Amino acid sequence: MSSDWSELTEEQKQKLQQFRSQVKDALRETDDDYFLLRWLNARKWNIVAAERMLRANLKTRAMWNVDTLETWNVPKALREYVPAGMVGFDKEGSPVIVCPFYNLDIYGVLHCATRFDFMRYVVLLLERYMKAGYEQSKIHGLRARQLVVLFDMKDFTIRAYTWRPAAELILFLVKQYEKNYPEILKMCYIINAPKVFSVAFNVVKKFLDEYTISKINLYKYGCDSWKEDMFKHVDPEIIPKRMGGNCTENGDDKCPSKVVWGGKIPQELYVEQRDEIDGSKEFTEAVVANGNKLKLEFEVDSKNSNAKPPVLSWNFRTIDYGIRFGIYSTDTTTGERHSEIDLGNVQSNEMDEVGFIATRPNTKYTVVFDNTNSYLRSKKLRYWISLIPELDDNDIEIVSQDIQSEVVAVNETKT
């Protein structure tokens, strides 16, 4: 990405000025030309698309409460077990981040904190790294505002990510990164990648921009050529010896003051997430008898010219056992029926099942909790389902629906 005004063409300079004029109401004091160039480059200098992307980002920042994240009391399981750390800066002043990813206990994390909190913690870390880069750029120039990342995958196994909540969460994070942090990556080195990692990475790549992918270097397990590539611009003295550098702290090759190494989370940190009910939602409790179904209907009327169709949102959990869940729609004009969420088993006894879909006018939506496959057990259910205003202009996503086929593909490849 061009970071120097003198490197821009006259046409690009004009577009930059036009873009600034169109989004000036949303800009903060620290948002300079470089900030605006990130969004323009990410949308190939299409001003309309760049503005849409930027304004969607502002809504996302508000959702994560980004401006007050540093005051957040981060759950201990995230603070002490999410593996990552900034170890220093490269030769151009860019922050260098290391992540022993294989030490991420995703199952444990999601039993110690909500999915929302995990995503918010990742955002907090990214914001910290970007702030460090911004301060460095005052001395070293704009290139220092991009990040260098080293991922170690040496003991990576795909098994944990065939668990649907884990797979959905990781892919959702990838999508959020692409939409909300464009052009912040200088270079990424993924080392010690086992063969099975290529399966997972092929899924992830589908959600990454080609320019982002071009900055990612993948090295198979046992290959040391990454050192020659990375150490051309990163001093090995700042990389922990455990990850292939030369840095130690009092003989400790992990450099624990700089890097959280993660690992298996003790079960005593596990929490009953069903006790953490969102106070803004009125949950209903029900029992779905063995062999029966619970159906809930929501109707969207004809489209108002001044309003967009609402979003059908849900949050539910079962006690002790999972349940089959699905949504279908019926066009109230033609009677035509569509499957919105294919009926399937969800492990909602392990954590809250959360999602949403965009709706269409003149359509009735039927939410189904299906217990017909159980001949002996009734299922206790706590749920909140509602039609709410649209969440995001032009960019409504449902994580469960978007990546279900990708998660299935991973499972099929593995077997």
Stockholm file with secondary structure:
# STOCKHOLM 1.0

chainA/1-415         MSSDWSELTEEQKQKLQQFRSQVKDALRETDDDYFLLRWLNARKWNIVAAERMLRANLKTRAMWNVDTLETWNVPKALREYVPAGMVGFDKEGSPVIVCPFYNLDIYGVLHCATRFDFMRYVVLLLERYMKAGYEQSKIHGLRARQLVVLFDMKDFTIRAYTWRPAAELILFLVKQYEKNYPEILKMCYIINAPKVFSVAFNVVKKFLDEYTISKINLYKYGCDSWKEDMFKHVDPEIIPKRMGGNCTENGDDKCPSKVVWGGKIPQELYVEQRDEIDGSKEFTEAVVANGNKLKLEFEVDSKNSNAKPPVLSWNFRTIDYGIRFGIYSTDTTTGERHSEIDLGNVQSNEMDEVGFIATRPNTKYTVVFDNTNSYLRSKKLRYWISLIPELDDNDIEIVSQDIQSEVVAVNETKT
#=GR chainA/1-415 SS CCCCGGGSCHHHHHHHHHHHHHHGGGCCTTCCHHHHHHHHHHTTTCHHHHHHHHHHHHHHHHHHTGGGGGGSCCCHHHHHHSCBEEEEECTTSCEEEEECGGGCCHHHHTTTSCHHHHHHHHHHHHHHHHHHHHHHHHHHCGGGGSEEEEEECTTCCSGGGGSHHHHHHHHHHHHHHHHHSTTCEEEEEEEEECTTHHHHHHHHHTTSCHHHHHTEEEEETTCCHHHHHHTTTSCGGGSBGGGTSSBCBTTBTTCTTTCBCCCCCCGGGCCCGGGSCCTTSCCEEEEECTTCEEEEEEEECSCCTTSCCCEEEEEEEEESSCEEEEEEEEETTTCCEEEEEEEEEECTTTSCEEEEEECCSSEEEEEEEECTTCSSCCEEEEEEEEEECCSSTTCCCCHHHHHHHHHHHHHHHHC
#=GC SS_cons         CCCCGGGSCHHHHHHHHHHHHHHGGGCCTTCCHHHHHHHHHHTTTCHHHHHHHHHHHHHHHHHHTGGGGGGSCCCHHHHHHSCBEEEEECTTSCEEEEECGGGCCHHHHTTTSCHHHHHHHHHHHHHHHHHHHHHHHHHHCGGGGSEEEEEECTTCCSGGGGSHHHHHHHHHHHHHHHHHSTTCEEEEEEEEECTTHHHHHHHHHTTSCHHHHHTEEEEETTCCHHHHHHTTTSCGGGSBGGGTSSBCBTTBTTCTTTCBCCCCCCGGGCCCGGGSCCTTSCCEEEEECTTCEEEEEEEECSCCTTSCCCEEEEEEEEESSCEEEEEEEEETTTCCEEEEEEEEEECTTTSCEEEEEECCSSEEEEEEEECTTCSSCCEEEEEEEEEECCSSTTCCCCHHHHHHHHHHHHHHHHC
//
